[in-house]
């Protein structure tokens, strides 16, 4: 049974609000677990697309702790990675997911974006082919402080993007967010470019769960839900996705009218 204190819909997007980030993480973990169980009950294998960042930590821990998922039948992908940093770098999304997911549950496969490749366009092609080999059954997302999904910044987000994975230049707001959340010591150390799955690729997932807790997300959540649907706030695109749910806590929902 859901522990959400409030539930409503904005256009096609379902929104659920919780009293705390802990309650949010526990409830979403149960939703993800049941969806993966159902998917594996219908077919031999499943594909899972994962995000990183502070908003995902409690959720991933709770999902793994729940158990009940046959990870040996699940192939994992991730949304993005910095260009030019190794898999062992403290800010690497590969390292984050290897330690928090792969080492804990040993999925069938975990396909990583090789951020330190010497041929970025070849890497885009390689990963695109892996993604297109099967549908994504579940996509887990967060929302950036400038409304980005993965690294689809307002300046580069495209709802009709012809690409599946592309290379983008990060804006200063995004780079500063990485410093603020402790992944880099200063702005100068944040890479200028990153790989990102595109908006059409993200929206192709059969189910999307987007976690956006904490007070620092309140302003962008308000814009996402109460502003126009536009790439000026890429996350607002989720309002067009019937299969998506946005999960908030009381802090991130604090500025909403309803």
ZAKE-123080 format. One record per atom (N, C-alpha, C): x negated, y negated, z negated. Coordinates in pm, whole numbers, padded with zeros to 5 digits, always signed. Layout:
BEGIN
XYZ ...
This chain:
BEGIN
-00085+00120+00000 +00000+00000+00000 -00088-00125+00000 -00054-00222+00084 -00134-00343+00094 -00127-00425-00034 -00239-00486-00069 -00245-00575-00185 -00241-00722-00144 -00211-00750-00016 -00206-00888+00032 -00098-00966-00042 -00129-01089-00080 -00032-01174-00149 +00058-01247-00051 +00013-01255+00075 +00090-01324+00177 +00056-01264+00313 +00157-01254+00398 +00137-01199+00531 +00226-01275+00629 +00170-01320+00741 +00248-01394+00839 +00182-01381+00976 +00249-01428+01077 +00198-01417+01214 +00182-01556+01273 +00072-01577+01343 +00049-01700+01418 +00034-01659+01564 +00134-01691+01644 +00140-01642+01781 +00136-01489+01776 +00043-01426+01845 +00036-01279+01844 -00045-01224+01727 -00118-01311+01658 -00214-01269+01555 -00148-01250+01419 -00165-01131+01362 -00121-01105+01224 -00225-01160+01127 -00180-01228+01021 -00269-01286+00920 -00229-01233+00783 -00328-01188+00706 -00303-01143+00570 -00397-01215+00473 -00340-01260+00361 -00415-01338+00263 -00420-01261+00131 -00537-01258+00068 -00559-01183-00056 -00605-01276-00168 -00584-01231-00291 -00624-01311-00406 -00775-01321-00421 -00848-01223-00371 -00993-01224-00385 -01058-01152-00268 -01187-01178-00250 -01261-01109-00145 -01272-00960-00174 -01277-00924-00302 -01284-00782-00340 -01158-00708-00296 -01041-00767-00324 -00915-00705-00281 -00907-00697-00129 -00951-00803-00063 -00953-00804+00083 -01036-00689+00137 -01158-00676+00087 -01250-00573+00137 -01195-00433+00116 -01136-00409+00000 -01081-00277-00030 -00964-00244+00062 -00876-00340+00084 -00759-00316+00167 -00798-00295+00313 -00888-00378+00363 -00931-00365+00503 -01006-00234+00524 -01083-00193+00424 -01153-00064+00434 -01053+00049+00453 -00943+00044+00378 -00840+00146+00392 -00774+00143+00528 -00751+00024+00581 -00692+00009+00715 -00785+00067+00821 -00914+00034+00811 -01012+00085+00907 -01024+00236+00898 -01027+00288+00774 -01037+00433+00754 -00920+00504+00821 -00798+00456+00796 -00679+00521+00853 -00678+00513+01005 -00722+00400+01060 -00725+00388+01205 -00825+00485+01267 -00941+00497+01206 -01042+00591+01258 -00993+00734+01243 -00930+00766+01130 -00874+00900+01112 -00769+00931+01218 -00681+00835+01242 -00576+00854+01342 -00637+00873+01482 -00736+00791+01515 -00801+00800+01646 -00865+00937+01664 -00935+00983+01563 -01002+01113+01572 -00903+01228+01568 -00784+01201+01522 -00679+01302+01528 -00618+01314+01666 -00640+01210+01750 -00583+01208+01884 -00683+01247+01993 -00813+01232+01964 -00914+01264+02065 -01044+01308+01997 -01137+01354+02078 -01257+01418+02023 -01357+01322+01960 -01356+01197+02005 -01457+01103+01957 -01398+00962+01952 -01466+00873+01880 -01422+00734+01869 -01542+00641+01885 -01513+00518+01926 -01617+00416+01940 -01584+00298+01850 -01683+00255+01774 -01667+00151+01671 -01765+00038+01699 -01713-00084+01698 -01794-00203+01723 -01804-00282+01593 -01926-00304+01544 -01947-00362+01412 -02010-00500+01416 -01975-00580+01317 -02032-00712+01298 -02128-00708+01179 -02201-00817+01162 -02291-00832+01048 -02254-00961+00973 -02337-01001+00879 -02310-01123+00805 -02252-01093+00668 -02247-01195+00585 -02203-01179+00447 -02057-01135+00436 -01974-01174+00533 -01831-01140+00526 -01806-00991+00541 -01904-00918+00595 -01884-00776+00622 -01936-00684+00512 -02018-00736+00421 -02091-00650+00327 -01999-00569+00238 -01907-00636+00167 -01818-00564+00076 -01727-00468+00152 -01681-00509+00270 -01596-00424+00353 -01668-00297+00395 -01790-00310+00446 -01864-00192+00490 -01894-00099+00372 -01931-00156+00259 -01956-00075+00141 -01830+00002+00100 -01716-00067+00104 -01590-00003+00064 -01548+00105+00163 -01566+00079+00292 -01530+00178+00394 -01612+00306+00378 -01741+00289+00357 -01828+00406+00341 -01795+00481+00211 -01767+00406+00106 -01734+00469-00023 -01604+00547-00018 -01510+00505+00064 -01382+00574+00074 -01398+00717+00125 -01493+00736+00217 -01509+00868+00276 -01392+00901+00367 -01376+01031+00397 -01262+01073+00476 -01270+01046+00624 -01387+01002+00671 -01407+00975+00813 -01517+01067+00866 -01491+01135+00976 -01591+01223+01036 -01684+01140+01125 -01786+01085+01063 -01877+00995+01134 -01956+01067+01243 -01965+01198+01236 -02039+01273+01338 -01968+01268+01474 -01846+01215+01477 -01770+01201+01601 -01754+01055+01643 -01827+00965+01576 -01813+00822+01603 -01942+00764+01661 -01929+00693+01772 -02040+00620+01833 -02026+00473+01795 -02133+00415+01743 -02130+00276+01696 -02206+00183+01790 -02155+00063+01802 -02219-00047+01874 -02218-00169+01782 -02292-00274+01821 -02279-00398+01746 -02262-00517+01839 -02219-00629+01781 -02172-00744+01858 -02282-00831+01915 -02396-00838+01847 -02494-00939+01886 -02630-00910+01823 -02730-00980+01873 -02865-00969+01818 -02948-01086+01868 -03039-01131+01783 -03130-01239+01823 -03229-01190+01928 -03265-01279+02017 -03370-01249+02114 -03506-01278+02051 -03595-01180+02059 -03733-01203+02021 -03771-01164+01879 -03680-01097+01805 -03720-01049+01673 -03712-00897+01671 -03799-00838+01592 -03809-00692+01587 -03696-00632+01505 -03680-00502+01518 -03576-00432+01443 -03604-00429+01294 -03727-00460+01254 -03763-00461+01112 -03759-00601+01050 -03732-00703+01131 -03724-00839+01080 -03611-00848+00978 -03630-00925+00874 -03531-00932+00765 -03395-00985+00813 -03394-01061+00922 -03268-01117+00975 -03211-01036+01090 -03279-00929+01129 -03234-00849+01242 -03100-00782+01211 -03007-00793+01304 -02879-00725+01287 -02895-00574+01299 -02995-00531+01373 -03024-00387+01380 -03064-00336+01242 -03148-00409+01174 -03191-00367+01041 -03072-00365+00944 -02991-00469+00948 -02872-00479+00863 -02784-00356+00880 -02754-00320+01005 -02663-00210+01031 -02728-00073+01012 -02857-00065+01037 -02925+00063+01012 -02924+00096+00864 -02949-00005+00780 -02954+00018+00636 -02815+00034+00575 -02718-00046+00621 -02586-00048+00559 -02490+00057+00614 -02516+00101+00738 -02423+00196+00800 -02493+00324+00844 -02585+00313+00937 -02642+00434+00998 -02705+00528+00895 -02786+00473+00805 -02852+00557+00705 -02753+00616+00603 -02639+00551+00589 -02542+00596+00489 -02450+00707+00542 -02415+00700+00672 -02313+00792+00722 -02356+00876+00842 -02470+00847+00901 -02522+00924+01015 -02418+00946+01125 -02379+00838+01194 -02282+00853+01303 -02339+00936+01418 -02251+00977+01508 -02293+01055+01624 -02406+00984+01697 -02385+00856+01724 -02488+00771+01785 -02469+00629+01735 -02577+00553+01731 -02567+00409+01705 -02651+00341+01812 -02582+00277+01906 -02650+00208+02015 -02679+00064+01972 -02807+00032+01966 -02849-00102+01924 -02892-00188+02042 -02864-00318+02032 -02918-00415+02127 -03063-00438+02089 -03151-00412+02183 -03295-00425+02156 -03338-00571+02170 -03334-00643+02059 -03362-00786+02060 -03502-00823+02101 -03596-00733+02081 -03735-00763+02113 -03776-00709+02250 -03678-00681+02336 -03709-00636+02471 -03792-00740+02547 -03872-00694+02640 -03949-00788+02723 -03873-00820+02853 -03758-00753+02873 -03675-00779+02990 -03529-00796+02947 -03493-00915+02902 -03360-00937+02846 -03245-00905+02942 -03260-00935+03069 -03151-00909+03163 -03134-00760+03188 -03244-00686+03187 -03237-00540+03199 -03167-00482+03076 -03194-00539+02960 -03128-00494+02837 -02978-00521+02843 -02939-00636+02896 -02796-00665+02912 -02729-00558+02998 -02795-00519+03105 -02741-00418+03196 -02733-00282+03128 -02837-00246+03054 -02839-00117+02984 -02726-00108+02883 -02710-00209+02802 -02609-00205+02696 -02468-00214+02754 -02454-00290+02861 -02324-00299+02928 -02277-00162+02974 -02367-00084+03032 -02331+00049+03080 -02290+00141+02965 -02357+00128+02851 -02322+00208+02734 -02182+00169+02683 -02154+00041+02678 -02024-00006+02631 -01910+00036+02723 -01937+00034+02851 -01832+00063+02949 -01808+00213+02968 -01887+00295+02901 -01873+00440+02914 -01751+00494+02840 -01695+00414+02747 -01576+00456+02672 -01508+00331+02617 -01377+00339+02588 -01310+00225+02527 -01354+00207+02383 -01345+00084+02332 -01374+00057+02192 -01245+00076+02112 -01246+00166+02016 -01127+00196+01939 -01104+00098+01825 -01211+00046+01768 -01199-00049+01658 -01314-00148+01664 -01279-00276+01658 -01379-00384+01656 -01366-00460+01525 -01477-00474+01453 -01481-00549+01327 -01553-00680+01352 -01493-00790+01310 -01543-00923+01339 -01552-01010+01214 -01630-01117+01226 -01625-01228+01133 -01603-01354+01214 -01585-01468+01146 -01568-01596+01214 -01678-01690+01168 -01749-01749+01264 -01854-01844+01230 -01797-01979+01187 -01879-02059+01123 -01833-02188+01071 -01798-02287+01181 -01844-02261+01304 -01802-02344+01417 -01700-02269+01503 -01645-02160+01450 -01542-02085+01519 -01595-01979+01614 -01725-01954+01611 -01777-01854+01705 -01735-01713+01665 -01716-01629+01765 -01702-01484+01749 -01826-01422+01808 -01895-01337+01731 -02030-01293+01768 -02111-01421+01792 -02181-01432+01905 -02251-01557+01936 -02185-01631+02052 -02054-01615+02063 -01978-01693+02161 -01950-01830+02101 -02046-01920+02119 -02036-02056+02069 -01934-02135+02152 -01880-02244+02097 -01788-02326+02176 -01844-02366+02313 -01972-02391+02322 -02030-02436+02449 -02042-02326+02553 -02043-02200+02510 -02066-02089+02604 -01952-01988+02608 -01854-02001+02520 -01742-01906+02515 -01658-01918+02642 -01616-01804+02696 -01541-01801+02821 -01440-01687+02814 -01312-01721+02815 -01209-01617+02804 -01202-01531+02930 -01258-01581+03039 -01261-01505+03164 -01403-01465+03201 -01486-01448+03101 -01628-01418+03124 -01642-01292+03209 -01721-01299+03318 -01740-01180+03401 -01836-01078+03341 -01905-01118+03235 -02006-01031+03175 -01950-00957+03054 -02016-00847+03020 -01986-00771+02899 -02079-00812+02786 -02207-00827+02817 -02310-00874+02724 -02390-00981+02796 -02416-01091+02727 -02493-01198+02792 -02589-01262+02693 -02681-01339+02748 -02781-01411+02670 -02737-01557+02659 -02736-01611+02536 -02689-01748+02515 -02787-01826+02428 -02783-01957+02442 -02860-02045+02355 -02774-02082+02236 -02829-02070+02116 -02754-02099+01994 -02751-02250+01967 -02635-02299+01923 -02629-02440+01889 -02679-02462+01746 -02700-02588+01712 -02760-02621+01582 -02671-02580+01466 -02538-02592+01483 -02445-02552+01377 -02461-02405+01344 -02470-02324+01446 -02486-02180+01426 -02621-02149+01363 -02725-02214+01412 -02858-02191+01356 -02862-02230+01208 -02798-02343+01173 -02797-02388+01034 -02719-02291+00947 -02613-02231+01002 -02536-02132+00925 -02624-02014+00886 -02713-01973+00976 -02802-01860+00946 -02898-01896+00833 -02938-02023+00826 -03024-02071+00716 -02942-02075+00586 -02820-02131+00595 -02735-02147+00477 -02702-02014+00410 -02688-01910+00492 -02652-01779+00436 -02774-01696+00397 -02893-01757+00411 -03013-01695+00357 -03090-01602+00449 -03054-01598+00577 -03121-01506+00668 -03252-01561+00723 -03268-01694+00719 -03392-01757+00763 -03428-01868+00664 -03558-01895+00645 -03599-01995+00547 -03572-02139+00589 -03572-02166+00720 -03550-02302+00770 -03502-02298+00914 -03456-02412+00963 -03398-02420+01097 -03499-02381+01205 -03623-02418+01184 -03726-02392+01286 -03752-02242+01306 -03723-02163+01206 -03750-02019+01214 -03637-01940+01280 -03523-02005+01303 -03409-01936+01366 -03432-01929+01517 -03420-01810+01577 -03438-01800+01722 -03341-01893+01798 -03384-01938+01914 -03301-02028+01993 -03200-01953+02079 -03228-01826+02108 -03142-01749+02197 -03100-01618+02131 -02987-01567+02177 -02936-01441+02124 -02852-01369+02230 -02842-01238+02215 -02750-01158+02294 -02614-01160+02227 -02508-01163+02305 -02374-01153+02248 -02281-01077+02340 -02194-00994+02283 -02083-00942+02360 -01990-01058+02391 -01926-01054+02504 -01842-01165+02548 -01700-01154+02491 -01622-01260+02504 -01485-01259+02453 -01397-01153+02519 -01402-01137+02653 -01321-01030+02712 -01359-00891+02661 -01487-00867+02638 -01530-00738+02585 -01474-00717+02446 -01482-00818+02361 -01429-00809+02225 -01279-00783+02228 -01208-00856+02313 -01062-00845+02318 -01014-00716+02384 -01106-00642+02445 -01067-00515+02506 -01051-00403+02403 -01096-00427+02280 -01086-00325+02175 -00939-00293+02146 -00913-00166+02117 -00776-00123+02091 -00722-00180+01960 -00810-00203+01863 -00771-00265+01736 -00883-00358+01693 -00846-00478+01646 -00945-00577+01602 -00913-00617+01459 -01012-00607+01371 -00997-00660+01235 -01102-00768+01216 -01056-00885+01172 -01143-01001+01158 -01139-01048+01013 -01253-01048+00947 -01263-01088+00807 -01323-01228+00798 -01253-01317+00728 -01304-01453+00713 -01277-01506+00573 -01341-01446+00471 -01323-01494+00334 -01417-01610+00301 -01395-01672+00187 -01482-01772+00126 -01444-01916+00165 -01468-02004+00071 -01428-02145+00084 -01493-02213+00205 -01615-02173+00238 -01685-02239+00350 -01620-02211+00484 -01528-02115+00489 -01457-02084+00614 -01321-02155+00622 -01281-02226+00518 -01146-02284+00513 -01120-02382+00627 -01216-02466+00657 -01195-02569+00760 -01178-02506+00897 -01262-02409+00931 -01252-02348+01064 -01130-02258+01073 -01090-02195+00962 -00968-02113+00962 -00847-02200+00993 -00843-02318+00933 -00732-02412+00962 -00729-02449+01109 -00846-02480+01166 -00852-02514+01309 -00813-02394+01395 -00860-02278+01356 -00832-02155+01431 -00683-02126+01439 -00611-02146+01329 -00470-02109+01321 -00374-02223+01350 -00415-02346+01328 -00323-02459+01342 -00357-02552+01457 -00477-02534+01515 -00515-02615+01630 -00473-02549+01760 -00523-02602+01870 -00494-02543+02000 -00572-02415+02020 -00522-02329+02107 -00597-02210+02146 -00693-02253+02257 -00819-02261+02222 -00918-02317+02313 -01057-02266+02277 -01147-02267+02372 -01285-02226+02344 -01360-02330+02260 -01297-02446+02233 -01356-02538+02136 -01362-02471+01998 -01272-02375+01977 -01274-02287+01859 -01253-02146+01913 -01360-02078+01952 -01347-01947+02017 -01260-01848+01940 -01264-01854+01807 -01186-01759+01727 -01036-01776+01747 -00991-01892+01794 -00848-01913+01818 -00795-01820+01925 -00883-01765+02009 -00844-01671+02114 -00776-01548+02054 -00809-01516+01929 -00746-01400+01865 -00595-01417+01851 -00548-01540+01857 -00403-01564+01850 -00330-01511+01973 -00403-01471+02075 -00341-01413+02195 -00347-01261+02193 -00401-01204+02085 -00427-01060+02080 -00334-00989+01981 -00239-00915+02035 -00140-00846+01953 -00203-00741+01862 -00318-00688+01904 -00383-00579+01829 -00479-00631+01722 -00482-00763+01701 -00577-00823+01606 -00509-00864+01476 -00583-00851+01366 -00539-00901+01235 -00652-00982+01173 -00618-01098+01119 -00712-01184+01049 -00690-01168+00900 -00799-01140+00827 -00791-01118+00682 -00862-01233+00611 -00787-01302+00525 -00837-01418+00451 -00825-01395+00301 -00903-01469+00224 -00878-01476+00080 -00819-01614+00050 -00780-01636-00075 -00714-01763-00108 -00805-01883-00083 -00935-01864-00090 -01028-01974-00066 -01032-02013+00081 -01042-01914+00168 -01049-01948+00311 -00914-01992+00366 -00805-01956+00297 -00670-01997+00340 -00624-02126+00273 -00709-02187+00194 -00667-02299+00107 -00615-02420+00182 -00660-02443+00303 -00618-02563+00378 -00500-02540+00471 -00450-02418+00477 -00339-02387+00566 -00208-02446+00513 -00121-02486+00603 +00008-02547+00564 +00098-02444+00496 +00098-02320+00550 +00187-02218+00496 +00123-02141+00382 
